[in-house]
């Protein structure tokens, strides 16, 4: 049996995971099924929309499973057991906890692509955390999934240098491509047992939190200008960065640092320096540059 014919069950939901799924398909790996979250209601019409991962699977005639609980797919996974050989699981940004009882249905378990240099930033927001903390490097860890969050042994890590200008969507896109390329490169060696994972050092593990809408409000009294600028880039996709300007709560989408104030869009932070807002989403919901906001709102 070749590496491409051994059956894989792929777990994933969003755009980050879609990159790995596409790469696996293009490289000829056998995807027996795709597991993704149930369709969700989005947009103004609140219509049900399928995940990008589901769309890719259907385009390639791959069965799609959307369980509310993992136990619902246990028999279907076992049915993929051919000639006494269990399938291999691959999980990339699925968004749900996988119980050990499901992990045990795979050989050698479930392989996870995680966008941080584990054991740093275990948890749900590693990309945002790397930007928020001003890290000079981050990367991708290919690891073996465990019941404990992001604590499994690591097969390989790929490093990526940061230049302190990346937004979270930009960095996520780069790490998604990096992780997908590394996954398809080493997956054959993982499946045939030639590559074994190394345990993480739990004593130096750090954790990142699940972001919420409450994190979007920028408290200028507690953050430096540098921290504020990082937050704008880290939270650009979600939960965004909001600040009140002349009575209007706006979303800051681009900003830079300055030591002097030239307009009301230069907001002072706790260190005395200023966050200069270059682009924002105004009360109208439209993206506008600083000049347009000043002309339309500050002048009124």
ABEGO torsion letter per residue (X at the ends): XBAAABBBBBBBABAAAAAAAAAAAAAGBBBABBBBBBBBBBEAAGBBBBBAAAAAAAAAGBBBBBBABAAAAAAAAAAABBGGBBBBBBBBGAGBBBBAAAAAABOAEBBBBBBBBOABGBEABAAAAAAAAGBABBEBBBBBBBABBGABBBABBBBBBBAGABBAAAAAAAAAAAAAAAAAAAAAAAAAGABBBBBBBAAABBBBBBBBAAAABBBAAABBAAAAAAAAAAAAAOAEBBBBBGGBBBBBABBBBBABBABAABBBBAAGBBBBBABBBBAAGBBBBAAAAAAAAAAX
